Amino acid sequence: MKKDGVLQPPPDGTNGIAVVYSGQGQRSCWRDLRGRDNENQRHEEKNRRKEQSACSRCLSSAILLEVRVMKSALRVSPLWAIGLAIGLVVVLAARVQGSPPERASSAIAGDVTTLMGDRHLDAIAAQDPEQPDRFVAALLIPNSQLLVVSATYPNPGELQAQLAQKNYRDVYAALQQPVAQQTRIFFIDAGCDGLRSGGDAVDIMYEKGTQQTLFDGRWKPQGLTEAAYTKKVESADHDYSRLLSILVASIKGA
């Protein structure tokens, strides 16, 4: 109530409704501020409980999802690891089988092709320093084949003159003639990477013009035992490396 112009607290039992009397006796009703505060508090508490409930449900869902993911990982990981291991073994085995071991001629063949490329040469030739009547020549088909021939020649002076003029192709052609057949050895280095046994590109050796050896890793079709084939590969690699070394020295000295 308002007494003498002063607002008094509402009496008990009025449920927050106060009666205000003015000086003229007019009456009006108003809702107690404390009642509003209590109502607001009840709404805030209700909203807070709803938010806490929603957060709890979200947290529970997140934990459940994480647990499911962990269980799935535990089930899949061992199988995935086994599959990966098997795959690696297969790949490594294929590489071992598909990549024959490098031999001495591999590095020297690389030197020859690099030097010839740097000097823009498609042919090179030289005289054998240990046999004055024997010569070595090579033709390069870039990224394809390195053709190397060596033989004695009945007229060494003729080829020496060709070498002096740097007519390397003429020397190569002369060594492929029938007059040099009985002493000729000829290598077809497929890939220009030295002799390899059992690679994708098959290297070939010809002796005396007609005796052919395929370095394809198959000895039986060639009438050889495994031991004889292995020995032939090693001997051929030695001879081919020597011829390549002579050519390297000739290119560097040119």
GROMACS elastic network, one bead per residue, 0.5 to 0.9 nm:
[ bonds ]
;  ai    aj funct       b0    kb
    1     6     6  0.79732   500
    1     7     6  0.56870   500
    1     9     6  0.65509   500
    1    10     6  0.62885   500
    1    11     6  0.82508   500
    1    18     6  0.62522   500
    1    19     6  0.53413   500
    1    21     6  0.64915   500
    2     5     6  0.57077   500
    2     8     6  0.53800   500
    2     9     6  0.86328   500
    2    19     6  0.78949   500
    2    20     6  0.53228   500
    2    21     6  0.57588   500
    2    22     6  0.70679   500
    3     6     6  0.51738   500
    3     7     6  0.65084   500
    3     8     6  0.69779   500
    3    20     6  0.84676   500
    3    21     6  0.74671   500
    3    22     6  0.81884   500
    3    23     6  0.88936   500
    4     7     6  0.84940   500
    4    22     6  0.86671   500
    4    23     6  0.80812   500
    5    21     6  0.89497   500
    5    22     6  0.75345   500
    5    23     6  0.79894   500
    7    20     6  0.76186   500
    8    11     6  0.86910   500
    8    18     6  0.85391   500
    8    20     6  0.86268   500
    9    18     6  0.74057   500
    9    32     6  0.86337   500
   10    13     6  0.86535   500
   10    14     6  0.68353   500
   10    15     6  0.86199   500
   10    16     6  0.66549   500
   10    17     6  0.66958   500
   10    19     6  0.73430   500
   10    32     6  0.78501   500
   11    14     6  0.61362   500
   11    15     6  0.88088   500
   11    16     6  0.84097   500
   11    17     6  0.86823   500
   11    18     6  0.74518   500
   12    15     6  0.74505   500
   12    16     6  0.83111   500
   13    16     6  0.79751   500
   13    17     6  0.89896   500
   14    17     6  0.53336   500
   14    18     6  0.69492   500
   15    18     6  0.85183   500
   15    31     6  0.88978   500
   15    32     6  0.85623   500
   15    35     6  0.81023   500
   16    30     6  0.83604   500
   16    31     6  0.59068   500
   16    33     6  0.81403   500
   16    34     6  0.75848   500
   16    35     6  0.58278   500
   16    36     6  0.89116   500
   17    29     6  0.65149   500
   17    30     6  0.59882   500
   17    31     6  0.51802   500
   17    32     6  0.60426   500
   17    35     6  0.88553   500
   18    28     6  0.84288   500
   18    29     6  0.59571   500
   18    30     6  0.60151   500
   18    31     6  0.68365   500
   18    32     6  0.69074   500
   19    27     6  0.66356   500
   19    28     6  0.61882   500
   19    29     6  0.54097   500
   19    30     6  0.74171   500
   20    25     6  0.89374   500
   20    26     6  0.79825   500
   20    27     6  0.56289   500
   20    28     6  0.56389   500
   20    29     6  0.66011   500
   20    30     6  0.82048   500
   21    24     6  0.77629   500
   21    25     6  0.54971   500
   21    26     6  0.58244   500
   21    27     6  0.51911   500
   21    28     6  0.73213   500
   22    25     6  0.51956   500
   22    26     6  0.56121   500
   22    27     6  0.69263   500
   22    28     6  0.88433   500
   23    26     6  0.75640   500
   24    27     6  0.89914   500
   30    33     6  0.88531   500
   31    34     6  0.84795   500
   31    35     6  0.70158   500
   31    36     6  0.74702   500
   32    35     6  0.51697   500
   32    36     6  0.66092   500
   32    37     6  0.88125   500
   33    36     6  0.50285   500
   33    37     6  0.61797   500
   33    38     6  0.85945   500
   34    38     6  0.61607   500
   34    39     6  0.85645   500
   35    38     6  0.50779   500
   35    39     6  0.61429   500
   35    40     6  0.85809   500
   36    39     6  0.50059   500
   36    40     6  0.60629   500
   36    41     6  0.84879   500
   37    40     6  0.50795   500
   37    41     6  0.60913   500
   37    42     6  0.86012   500
   38    41     6  0.50556   500
   38    42     6  0.62163   500
   38    43     6  0.87301   500
   39    42     6  0.50772   500
   39    43     6  0.63426   500
   39    44     6  0.86935   500
   40    43     6  0.50870   500
   40    44     6  0.61235   500
   40    45     6  0.85204   500
   41    44     6  0.50347   500
   41    45     6  0.60057   500
   41    46     6  0.84734   500
   42    45     6  0.51480   500
   42    46     6  0.61434   500
   42    47     6  0.86632   500
   43    46     6  0.50591   500
   43    47     6  0.61651   500
   43    48     6  0.85367   500
   44    47     6  0.51028   500
   44    48     6  0.60172   500
   44    49     6  0.85731   500
   45    48     6  0.50380   500
   45    49     6  0.62030   500
   45    50     6  0.86623   500
   46    49     6  0.52108   500
   46    50     6  0.63266   500
   46    51     6  0.87834   500
   47    50     6  0.50189   500
   47    51     6  0.62194   500
   47    52     6  0.86096   500
   48    51     6  0.50877   500
   48    52     6  0.61184   500
   48    53     6  0.85178   500
   49    52     6  0.50461   500
   49    53     6  0.60568   500
   49    54     6  0.85615   500
   50    53     6  0.50731   500
   50    54     6  0.61631   500
   50    55     6  0.86394   500
   51    54     6  0.50443   500
   51    55     6  0.61067   500
   51    56     6  0.84878   500
   52    55     6  0.51098   500
   52    56     6  0.60784   500
   52    57     6  0.86110   500
   53    56     6  0.50837   500
   53    57     6  0.62493   500
   53    58     6  0.87226   500
   54    57     6  0.50994   500
   54    58     6  0.62383   500
   54    59     6  0.85975   500
   55    58     6  0.50304   500
   55    59     6  0.60053   500
   55    60     6  0.84474   500
   56    59     6  0.50878   500
   56    60     6  0.60693   500
   56    61     6  0.85560   500
   57    60     6  0.51158   500
   57    61     6  0.61753   500
   57    62     6  0.86536   500
   58    61     6  0.50697   500
   58    62     6  0.61383   500
   58    63     6  0.86061   500
   59    62     6  0.50881   500
   59    63     6  0.61434   500
   59    64     6  0.85208   500
   60    63     6  0.51716   500
   60    64     6  0.60875   500
   60    65     6  0.85885   500
   61    64     6  0.50761   500
   61    65     6  0.61190   500
   61    66     6  0.86005   500
   62    65     6  0.51014   500
   62    66     6  0.61593   500
   62    67     6  0.85995   500
   63    66     6  0.51181   500
   63    67     6  0.61700   500
   63    68     6  0.86359   500
   64    67     6  0.51333   500
   64    68     6  0.62352   500
   64    69     6  0.86951   500
   65    68     6  0.50780   500
   65    69     6  0.61880   500
   65    70     6  0.86197   500
   66    69     6  0.50595   500
   66    70     6  0.61459   500
   66    71     6  0.85704   500
   67    70     6  0.50866   500
   67    71     6  0.61382   500
   67    72     6  0.85676   500
   68    71     6  0.50907   500
   68    72     6  0.61336   500
   68    73     6  0.85957   500
   69    72     6  0.50337   500
   69    73     6  0.61127   500
   69    74     6  0.85633   500
   70    73     6  0.50318   500
   70    74     6  0.61182   500
   70    75     6  0.86044   500
   71    74     6  0.50927   500
   71    75     6  0.62616   500
   71    76     6  0.86931   500
   72    75     6  0.51020   500
   72    76     6  0.60972   500
   72    77     6  0.83774   500
   73    76     6  0.51159   500
   73    77     6  0.55818   500
   73    78     6  0.87582   500
   74    77     6  0.56162   500
   74    78     6  0.72540   500
   75    78     6  0.68275   500
   75    79     6  0.75744   500
   76    79     6  0.54735   500
   76    80     6  0.59865   500
   76    81     6  0.85765   500
   77    81     6  0.59824   500
   77    82     6  0.85532   500
   78    81     6  0.51062   500
   78    82     6  0.62029   500
   78    83     6  0.86103   500
   79    82     6  0.51354   500
   79    83     6  0.61390   500
   79    84     6  0.85677   500
   80    83     6  0.50859   500
   80    84     6  0.61069   500
   80    85     6  0.86014   500
   81    84     6  0.50866   500
   81    85     6  0.61672   500
   81    86     6  0.86587   500
   82    85     6  0.51335   500
   82    86     6  0.62328   500
   82    87     6  0.86000   500
   83    86     6  0.51797   500
   83    87     6  0.61428   500
   83    88     6  0.86809   500
   84    87     6  0.50446   500
   84    88     6  0.62080   500
   84    89     6  0.86680   500
   85    88     6  0.51861   500
   85    89     6  0.62783   500
   85    90     6  0.87309   500
   86    89     6  0.51545   500
   86    90     6  0.62836   500
   86    91     6  0.87228   500
   87    90     6  0.51727   500
   87    91     6  0.62231   500
   87    92     6  0.86169   500
   88    91     6  0.51169   500
   88    92     6  0.60455   500
   88    93     6  0.84174   500
   89    92     6  0.52130   500
   89    93     6  0.60067   500
   89    94     6  0.85302   500
   90    93     6  0.51364   500
   90    94     6  0.61414   500
   90    95     6  0.86547   500
   91    94     6  0.51264   500
   91    95     6  0.62509   500
   91    96     6  0.86787   500
   92    95     6  0.50589   500
   92    96     6  0.61590   500
   92    97     6  0.86087   500
   93    96     6  0.50963   500
   93    97     6  0.61722   500
   93    98     6  0.84397   500
   94    97     6  0.51568   500
   94    98     6  0.58291   500
   94    99     6  0.82969   500
   95    98     6  0.50292   500
   95    99     6  0.57028   500
   95   100     6  0.89937   500
   96    99     6  0.54793   500
   96   100     6  0.72858   500
   96   101     6  0.87676   500
   97   100     6  0.69702   500
   97   198     6  0.86746   500
   97   199     6  0.88869   500
   98   198     6  0.77758   500
   98   199     6  0.64291   500
   98   200     6  0.73742   500
   99   102     6  0.86226   500
   99   196     6  0.89345   500
   99   198     6  0.80535   500
   99   199     6  0.63056   500
   99   200     6  0.83763   500
  100   196     6  0.61748   500
  100   197     6  0.61777   500
  100   198     6  0.61614   500
  100   199     6  0.58174   500
  101   196     6  0.71053   500
  101   197     6  0.79674   500
  102   105     6  0.79902   500
  102   106     6  0.60712   500
  102   107     6  0.84328   500
  102   193     6  0.88500   500
  102   194     6  0.79170   500
  102   195     6  0.80089   500
  102   196     6  0.67258   500
  103   106     6  0.55775   500
  103   107     6  0.79126   500
  103   194     6  0.72480   500
  103   195     6  0.70043   500
  103   196     6  0.72180   500
  103   234     6  0.86579   500
  103   237     6  0.71633   500
  104   107     6  0.63553   500
  104   108     6  0.71337   500
  104   194     6  0.77667   500
  104   195     6  0.85778   500
  104   237     6  0.69383   500
  104   238     6  0.74794   500
  104   241     6  0.65318   500
  105   108     6  0.52076   500
  105   109     6  0.58432   500
  105   110     6  0.84869   500
  105   193     6  0.76557   500
  105   195     6  0.63016   500
  105   196     6  0.89670   500
  105   237     6  0.60575   500
  105   238     6  0.74838   500
  105   240     6  0.65702   500
  105   242     6  0.83981   500
  105   244     6  0.76970   500
  106   109     6  0.52960   500
  106   110     6  0.63845   500
  106   111     6  0.88837   500
  106   192     6  0.82551   500
  106   193     6  0.50103   500
  106   195     6  0.66428   500
  106   196     6  0.81793   500
  106   241     6  0.83141   500
  107   110     6  0.51077   500
  107   111     6  0.64173   500
  107   112     6  0.89081   500
  107   193     6  0.74091   500
  107   194     6  0.72484   500
  108   112     6  0.63018   500
  108   113     6  0.87494   500
  108   193     6  0.84137   500
  108   194     6  0.74606   500
  108   241     6  0.66881   500
  108   244     6  0.63369   500
  108   245     6  0.67810   500
  108   248     6  0.79731   500
  109   112     6  0.51159   500
  109   113     6  0.62925   500
  109   114     6  0.85468   500
  109   146     6  0.82306   500
  109   189     6  0.87342   500
  109   192     6  0.62331   500
  109   193     6  0.55781   500
  109   194     6  0.53425   500
  109   195     6  0.89117   500
  109   241     6  0.78683   500
  109   244     6  0.65728   500
  109   245     6  0.87590   500
  110   113     6  0.53116   500
  110   114     6  0.60628   500
  110   115     6  0.85379   500
  110   192     6  0.69641   500
  110   193     6  0.60355   500
  110   194     6  0.76851   500
  111   114     6  0.51764   500
  111   115     6  0.60301   500
  111   116     6  0.84726   500
  111   244     6  0.87517   500
  111   248     6  0.71108   500
  112   115     6  0.52843   500
  112   116     6  0.60685   500
  112   117     6  0.84663   500
  112   192     6  0.89417   500
  112   244     6  0.69475   500
  112   245     6  0.83479   500
  112   247     6  0.71173   500
  112   248     6  0.57549   500
  112   251     6  0.81586   500
  113   116     6  0.51732   500
  113   117     6  0.60042   500
  113   118     6  0.85659   500
  113   140     6  0.73027   500
  113   142     6  0.78046   500
  113   146     6  0.79552   500
  113   192     6  0.71392   500
  113   193     6  0.88700   500
  114   117     6  0.50967   500
  114   118     6  0.61272   500
  114   119     6  0.86701   500
  115   118     6  0.51083   500
  115   119     6  0.62692   500
  115   120     6  0.84618   500
  115   121     6  0.83688   500
  115   248     6  0.76960   500
  115   251     6  0.70323   500
  115   252     6  0.79373   500
  116   119     6  0.51979   500
  116   120     6  0.58559   500
  116   122     6  0.67902   500
  116   123     6  0.78203   500
  116   124     6  0.79629   500
  116   140     6  0.80618   500
  116   251     6  0.74630   500
  117   121     6  0.61419   500
  117   122     6  0.78425   500
  117   142     6  0.82421   500
  118   121     6  0.78219   500
  119   251     6  0.86280   500
  121   124     6  0.70980   500
  121   139     6  0.88557   500
  121   140     6  0.80205   500
  122   138     6  0.82935   500
  122   139     6  0.58113   500
  122   140     6  0.51308   500
  122   141     6  0.72099   500
  122   142     6  0.83668   500
  122   168     6  0.89876   500
  122   169     6  0.85353   500
  123   137     6  0.73507   500
  123   138     6  0.55268   500
  123   140     6  0.61627   500
  123   167     6  0.87321   500
  123   168     6  0.56905   500
  123   169     6  0.58762   500
  123   172     6  0.80848   500
  124   136     6  0.84344   500
  124   137     6  0.56348   500
  124   138     6  0.53880   500
  124   139     6  0.67924   500
  124   140     6  0.86555   500
  124   166     6  0.81861   500
  124   167     6  0.84630   500
  124   168     6  0.51084   500
  124   169     6  0.72977   500
  124   171     6  0.86881   500
  124   172     6  0.82041   500
  124   247     6  0.70445   500
  124   250     6  0.80125   500
  124   251     6  0.73603   500
  125   135     6  0.73674   500
  125   136     6  0.54853   500
  125   138     6  0.62550   500
  125   139     6  0.89399   500
  125   163     6  0.70699   500
  125   166     6  0.82207   500
  125   167     6  0.84003   500
  125   168     6  0.52069   500
  125   169     6  0.79138   500
  125   171     6  0.66747   500
  125   172     6  0.70866   500
  125   246     6  0.89138   500
  125   247     6  0.66176   500
  125   250     6  0.74284   500
  125   251     6  0.86093   500
  126   129     6  0.87152   500
  126   135     6  0.58695   500
  126   136     6  0.53278   500
  126   137     6  0.63874   500
  126   160     6  0.86882   500
  126   163     6  0.70165   500
  126   168     6  0.83169   500
  126   171     6  0.86973   500
  126   246     6  0.70367   500
  126   247     6  0.63421   500
  126   249     6  0.88392   500
  126   250     6  0.60812   500
  126   251     6  0.88474   500
  127   130     6  0.87517   500
  127   131     6  0.79002   500
  127   132     6  0.66120   500
  127   133     6  0.76974   500
  127   134     6  0.62429   500
  127   136     6  0.61542   500
  127   137     6  0.87285   500
  127   159     6  0.86034   500
  127   160     6  0.76447   500
  127   163     6  0.83510   500
  127   246     6  0.81465   500
  127   250     6  0.87195   500
  128   131     6  0.53144   500
  128   132     6  0.60143   500
  128   133     6  0.75919   500
  128   134     6  0.54433   500
  128   135     6  0.52258   500
  128   136     6  0.66131   500
  128   150     6  0.88065   500
  128   243     6  0.83354   500
  128   246     6  0.70554   500
  129   132     6  0.63124   500
  129   134     6  0.84811   500
  129   135     6  0.88820   500
  129   246     6  0.80331   500
  130   134     6  0.83779   500
  131   134     6  0.53498   500
  131   135     6  0.81358   500
  131   152     6  0.83362   500
  132   135     6  0.77449   500
  132   152     6  0.85750   500
  132   156     6  0.75478   500
  133   151     6  0.84004   500
  133   152     6  0.53128   500
  133   153     6  0.58798   500
  133   154     6  0.74028   500
  133   155     6  0.77779   500
  133   156     6  0.53382   500
  133   157     6  0.87095   500
  134   150     6  0.70550   500
  134   151     6  0.54461   500
  134   153     6  0.61922   500
  134   156     6  0.76810   500
  135   149     6  0.83537   500
  135   150     6  0.56136   500
  135   151     6  0.58334   500
  135   152     6  0.62602   500
  135   153     6  0.74597   500
  135   156     6  0.84873   500
  135   159     6  0.81715   500
  135   171     6  0.82004   500
  135   172     6  0.89745   500
  135   175     6  0.77582   500
  136   148     6  0.73141   500
  136   149     6  0.58287   500
  136   151     6  0.69625   500
  136   171     6  0.82915   500
  136   172     6  0.77135   500
  136   175     6  0.81356   500
  136   243     6  0.67359   500
  136   244     6  0.87344   500
  136   246     6  0.77525   500
  136   247     6  0.73944   500
  137   147     6  0.83045   500
  137   148     6  0.58296   500
  137   149     6  0.55018   500
  137   150     6  0.64915   500
  137   168     6  0.70619   500
  137   169     6  0.79620   500
  137   171     6  0.66626   500
  137   172     6  0.51016   500
  137   173     6  0.88571   500
  137   175     6  0.79060   500
  137   243     6  0.87346   500
  137   247     6  0.76080   500
  138   146     6  0.69311   500
  138   147     6  0.53543   500
  138   149     6  0.63182   500
  138   150     6  0.88402   500
  138   168     6  0.81650   500
  138   169     6  0.81827   500
  138   172     6  0.65859   500
  138   244     6  0.89387   500
  138   247     6  0.81211   500
  139   145     6  0.82931   500
  139   146     6  0.60338   500
  139   147     6  0.51472   500
  139   148     6  0.66692   500
  139   149     6  0.89437   500
  139   168     6  0.88001   500
  139   169     6  0.75816   500
  139   172     6  0.76658   500
  140   143     6  0.86329   500
  140   144     6  0.81269   500
  140   145     6  0.62425   500
  140   147     6  0.63989   500
  140   148     6  0.87436   500
  140   192     6  0.82591   500
  141   144     6  0.54604   500
  141   145     6  0.50769   500
  141   146     6  0.61702   500
  141   147     6  0.80939   500
  141   192     6  0.85261   500
  142   145     6  0.66948   500
  142   146     6  0.78711   500
  142   191     6  0.87037   500
  142   192     6  0.79456   500
  143   146     6  0.87220   500
  143   190     6  0.87797   500
  143   191     6  0.61030   500
  143   192     6  0.67207   500
  144   189     6  0.84725   500
  144   190     6  0.60924   500
  144   191     6  0.50096   500
  144   192     6  0.64912   500
  145   188     6  0.67334   500
  145   189     6  0.54923   500
  145   191     6  0.54063   500
  145   192     6  0.52891   500
  145   193     6  0.88125   500
  146   187     6  0.80344   500
  146   188     6  0.62280   500
  146   189     6  0.50142   500
  146   190     6  0.66736   500
  146   191     6  0.74053   500
  146   192     6  0.51095   500
  146   193     6  0.84407   500
  146   194     6  0.88567   500
  147   186     6  0.74671   500
  147   187     6  0.58833   500
  147   189     6  0.61843   500
  147   190     6  0.85345   500
  147   192     6  0.86421   500
  148   172     6  0.85520   500
  148   185     6  0.84023   500
  148   186     6  0.58226   500
  148   187     6  0.51991   500
  148   188     6  0.67383   500
  148   189     6  0.78815   500
  148   240     6  0.82977   500
  148   243     6  0.79789   500
  148   244     6  0.81528   500
  149   172     6  0.71670   500
  149   175     6  0.69619   500
  149   176     6  0.75911   500
  149   184     6  0.70256   500
  149   185     6  0.58373   500
  149   187     6  0.63679   500
  149   188     6  0.88924   500
  149   243     6  0.85425   500
  150   172     6  0.86456   500
  150   175     6  0.67856   500
  150   176     6  0.87791   500
  150   180     6  0.89892   500
  150   183     6  0.80138   500
  150   184     6  0.56333   500
  150   185     6  0.54894   500
  150   186     6  0.65350   500
  150   243     6  0.76879   500
  151   175     6  0.60732   500
  151   176     6  0.84644   500
  151   180     6  0.59339   500
  151   181     6  0.75804   500
  151   182     6  0.82175   500
  151   183     6  0.51660   500
  151   185     6  0.64915   500
  151   186     6  0.87156   500
  152   155     6  0.89123   500
  152   156     6  0.81036   500
  152   175     6  0.77843   500
  152   180     6  0.61597   500
  152   181     6  0.88839   500
  152   182     6  0.87938   500
  152   183     6  0.60516   500
  152   184     6  0.72039   500
  153   156     6  0.57222   500
  153   158     6  0.89909   500
  153   159     6  0.80858   500
  153   174     6  0.82300   500
  153   175     6  0.71297   500
  153   179     6  0.73741   500
  153   180     6  0.58897   500
  153   183     6  0.87260   500
  154   179     6  0.75015   500
  154   180     6  0.77474   500
  155   158     6  0.56974   500
  155   159     6  0.72790   500
  156   159     6  0.54211   500
  156   160     6  0.61797   500
  156   161     6  0.87383   500
  157   161     6  0.62082   500
  157   162     6  0.87057   500
  158   161     6  0.53242   500
  158   162     6  0.65702   500
  158   163     6  0.89154   500
  159   163     6  0.61943   500
  159   164     6  0.86284   500
  159   170     6  0.83173   500
  159   171     6  0.60683   500
  159   174     6  0.80580   500
  160   163     6  0.50445   500
  160   164     6  0.62750   500
  160   165     6  0.87894   500
  160   171     6  0.88405   500
  161   164     6  0.50839   500
  161   165     6  0.64949   500
  161   166     6  0.86704   500
  161   167     6  0.87227   500
  162   165     6  0.51536   500
  162   166     6  0.61312   500
  162   167     6  0.51395   500
  162   168     6  0.70693   500
  162   170     6  0.70174   500
  162   171     6  0.65955   500
  163   167     6  0.58430   500
  163   168     6  0.64082   500
  163   170     6  0.88841   500
  163   171     6  0.73580   500
  164   167     6  0.76796   500
  165   168     6  0.83423   500
  166   169     6  0.85712   500
  167   170     6  0.54896   500
  167   171     6  0.66934   500
  167   172     6  0.89967   500
  168   171     6  0.51448   500
  168   172     6  0.62967   500
  168   173     6  0.87149   500
  169   173     6  0.61659   500
  169   174     6  0.85966   500
  170   173     6  0.50651   500
  170   174     6  0.61297   500
  170   175     6  0.87134   500
  171   174     6  0.50904   500
  171   175     6  0.63366   500
  171   176     6  0.88330   500
  172   175     6  0.53434   500
  172   176     6  0.66004   500
  173   176     6  0.52178   500
  173   177     6  0.67599   500
  174   177     6  0.53581   500
  174   178     6  0.88995   500
  174   179     6  0.86274   500
  174   180     6  0.79992   500
  175   178     6  0.83017   500
  175   179     6  0.81302   500
  175   180     6  0.58814   500
  175   181     6  0.80442   500
  175   184     6  0.74960   500
  176   179     6  0.83174   500
  176   180     6  0.67454   500
  176   181     6  0.72397   500
  176   184     6  0.78821   500
  176   186     6  0.88215   500
  176   209     6  0.86417   500
  177   180     6  0.57911   500
  177   181     6  0.67847   500
  178   182     6  0.81574   500
  178   209     6  0.84349   500
  179   182     6  0.77514   500
  180   183     6  0.59022   500
  180   184     6  0.59054   500
  180   208     6  0.84263   500
  180   209     6  0.89099   500
  181   184     6  0.50576   500
  181   185     6  0.83329   500
  181   207     6  0.84334   500
  181   208     6  0.51948   500
  181   209     6  0.54854   500
  181   210     6  0.88352   500
  182   185     6  0.87978   500
  182   207     6  0.81007   500
  182   209     6  0.71643   500
  183   207     6  0.78312   500
  183   208     6  0.58423   500
  183   209     6  0.86074   500
  184   206     6  0.80464   500
  184   207     6  0.61375   500
  184   208     6  0.51210   500
  184   209     6  0.65452   500
  185   205     6  0.72585   500
  185   206     6  0.57375   500
  185   208     6  0.62812   500
  185   209     6  0.73318   500
  186   204     6  0.82756   500
  186   205     6  0.57093   500
  186   206     6  0.50315   500
  186   207     6  0.65581   500
  186   208     6  0.84875   500
  186   209     6  0.77936   500
  187   195     6  0.89107   500
  187   203     6  0.75781   500
  187   204     6  0.59086   500
  187   206     6  0.64890   500
  187   207     6  0.89677   500
  187   240     6  0.75142   500
  188   192     6  0.87806   500
  188   195     6  0.88970   500
  188   202     6  0.87433   500
  188   203     6  0.57035   500
  188   204     6  0.51384   500
  188   205     6  0.63792   500
  188   206     6  0.84823   500
  189   192     6  0.53763   500
  189   193     6  0.69328   500
  189   194     6  0.61706   500
  189   195     6  0.64278   500
  189   196     6  0.88166   500
  189   201     6  0.88117   500
  189   202     6  0.80523   500
  189   203     6  0.51652   500
  189   204     6  0.69103   500
  189   205     6  0.86498   500
  190   193     6  0.72978   500
  190   194     6  0.80950   500
  190   195     6  0.82839   500
  190   201     6  0.57602   500
  190   202     6  0.63133   500
  190   203     6  0.53795   500
  190   204     6  0.81241   500
  191   194     6  0.78379   500
  191   201     6  0.68454   500
  191   202     6  0.88950   500
  191   203     6  0.85029   500
  192   195     6  0.86733   500
  193   196     6  0.80557   500
  194   203     6  0.84226   500
  194   237     6  0.79739   500
  194   240     6  0.82118   500
  194   241     6  0.82119   500
  195   202     6  0.87658   500
  195   203     6  0.61732   500
  195   204     6  0.84455   500
  195   215     6  0.76860   500
  195   233     6  0.81852   500
  195   236     6  0.81479   500
  195   237     6  0.62175   500
  195   240     6  0.80356   500
  196   199     6  0.60431   500
  196   201     6  0.85338   500
  196   202     6  0.76861   500
  196   203     6  0.67814   500
  196   215     6  0.66990   500
  196   216     6  0.80271   500
  196   217     6  0.89526   500
  196   233     6  0.84936   500
  196   237     6  0.87263   500
  197   202     6  0.76042   500
  197   203     6  0.76456   500
  197   214     6  0.84981   500
  197   216     6  0.53143   500
  197   217     6  0.52740   500
  197   218     6  0.88511   500
  197   233     6  0.73978   500
  198   201     6  0.81144   500
  198   202     6  0.70994   500
  198   203     6  0.89271   500
  198   215     6  0.63013   500
  198   218     6  0.76602   500
  199   202     6  0.62466   500
  199   203     6  0.84273   500
  199   215     6  0.82318   500
  199   216     6  0.65686   500
  199   217     6  0.79917   500
  200   216     6  0.82405   500
  201   216     6  0.82270   500
  202   214     6  0.67684   500
  202   215     6  0.59401   500
  202   216     6  0.55272   500
  203   213     6  0.85850   500
  203   214     6  0.62806   500
  203   215     6  0.53993   500
  203   216     6  0.72907   500
  204   212     6  0.70096   500
  204   213     6  0.57311   500
  204   215     6  0.60425   500
  204   216     6  0.86397   500
  205   211     6  0.79809   500
  205   212     6  0.57501   500
  205   213     6  0.51918   500
  205   214     6  0.67211   500
  205   215     6  0.80324   500
  205   236     6  0.78276   500
  206   209     6  0.58034   500
  206   210     6  0.61683   500
  206   211     6  0.52892   500
  206   213     6  0.65029   500
  207   210     6  0.62382   500
  207   212     6  0.65719   500
  207   213     6  0.84267   500
  208   211     6  0.63001   500
  209   212     6  0.81463   500
  212   222     6  0.89807   500
  213   216     6  0.89425   500
  213   222     6  0.75490   500
  213   232     6  0.86748   500
  214   217     6  0.80036   500
  214   218     6  0.80633   500
  214   219     6  0.86345   500
  214   222     6  0.80345   500
  215   218     6  0.75501   500
  215   219     6  0.86740   500
  215   229     6  0.87704   500
  215   233     6  0.72239   500
  216   219     6  0.81906   500
  217   229     6  0.83273   500
  217   230     6  0.89603   500
  218   221     6  0.65299   500
  218   222     6  0.74166   500
  218   224     6  0.88179   500
  218   226     6  0.84690   500
  218   229     6  0.83679   500
  219   222     6  0.52926   500
  219   223     6  0.64918   500
  219   224     6  0.50415   500
  219   225     6  0.61307   500
  219   226     6  0.60734   500
  219   228     6  0.82811   500
  219   229     6  0.58102   500
  219   230     6  0.87514   500
  220   223     6  0.51018   500
  220   224     6  0.54201   500
  220   225     6  0.64680   500
  220   226     6  0.77832   500
  220   229     6  0.89461   500
  221   224     6  0.75446   500
  222   225     6  0.88480   500
  222   229     6  0.88564   500
  224   227     6  0.80074   500
  224   228     6  0.58704   500
  224   229     6  0.58727   500
  225   228     6  0.51163   500
  225   229     6  0.60488   500
  225   230     6  0.85237   500
  226   229     6  0.50920   500
  226   230     6  0.60968   500
  226   231     6  0.85666   500
  227   230     6  0.51703   500
  227   231     6  0.61891   500
  227   232     6  0.86023   500
  228   231     6  0.51352   500
  228   232     6  0.61335   500
  228   233     6  0.86814   500
  229   232     6  0.50490   500
  229   233     6  0.62363   500
  229   234     6  0.87364   500
  230   233     6  0.51540   500
  230   234     6  0.63374   500
  230   235     6  0.86878   500
  231   234     6  0.51860   500
  231   235     6  0.61511   500
  231   236     6  0.85317   500
  232   235     6  0.51157   500
  232   236     6  0.59810   500
  232   237     6  0.84599   500
  233   236     6  0.51692   500
  233   237     6  0.60878   500
  233   238     6  0.86239   500
  234   237     6  0.51642   500
  234   238     6  0.62729   500
  234   239     6  0.88073   500
  235   238     6  0.51361   500
  235   239     6  0.63364   500
  235   240     6  0.85895   500
  236   239     6  0.51393   500
  236   240     6  0.59435   500
  236   241     6  0.83865   500
  237   240     6  0.50815   500
  237   241     6  0.59330   500
  237   242     6  0.85402   500
  238   241     6  0.52202   500
  238   242     6  0.63394   500
  238   243     6  0.89018   500
  239   242     6  0.51943   500
  239   243     6  0.64302   500
  239   244     6  0.87488   500
  240   243     6  0.52204   500
  240   244     6  0.62156   500
  240   245     6  0.86234   500
  241   244     6  0.51208   500
  241   245     6  0.61401   500
  241   246     6  0.87835   500
  242   245     6  0.50951   500
  242   246     6  0.64771   500
  242   247     6  0.88736   500
  243   246     6  0.52002   500
  243   247     6  0.64846   500
  243   248     6  0.88222   500
  244   247     6  0.50438   500
  244   248     6  0.61909   500
  244   249     6  0.87340   500
  245   248     6  0.50436   500
  245   249     6  0.63383   500
  245   250     6  0.86562   500
  246   249     6  0.52940   500
  246   250     6  0.62925   500
  246   251     6  0.88140   500
  247   251     6  0.61601   500
  247   252     6  0.86143   500
  248   251     6  0.52168   500
  248   252     6  0.62392   500
  248   253     6  0.85455   500
  249   252     6  0.52453   500
  249   253     6  0.60493   500
  249   254     6  0.85430   500
  250   253     6  0.50943   500
  250   254     6  0.59886   500
  251   254     6  0.51975   500
